[in-house]
Amino acid sequence: MQQELQNLQPELIKTSANTEQLMIKIEQDTVEVEAKREVRSQLRRLQSRVLSQISRHSHSDKHLCPVARTSLIVQAIYKFS
């Protein structure tokens, strides 16, 4: 029994090293996913605010040409970014 345990020791060390590498990779992936999730959340909030601004302007500025409306969109994006 003792001999079997000693024979399995190198495999245990290798498996432990692989497990540690996988845990590091999972931690890195988790950090990356959380960062992407935060960016998407910020983009959704920005989009909502920009659409709100556009909606407010479009009611009062229906006579504006598409270029002027685009300018308002760009201004709203810069205002909230």
LINSUL-V29475 format. One record per run of one state. SS is the DSSP state (2 for helix, 1 for strand, 0 for the rest). FROM is the first residue (numbers start at 1). LEN is the number of residues. Records with the same first field share a line. If there is no record, write none. Layout:
BEGIN
SS: FROM-LEN + FROM-LEN
END
This chain:
BEGIN
0: 1-1 + 61-5 + 81-1
2: 2-59 + 66-15
END
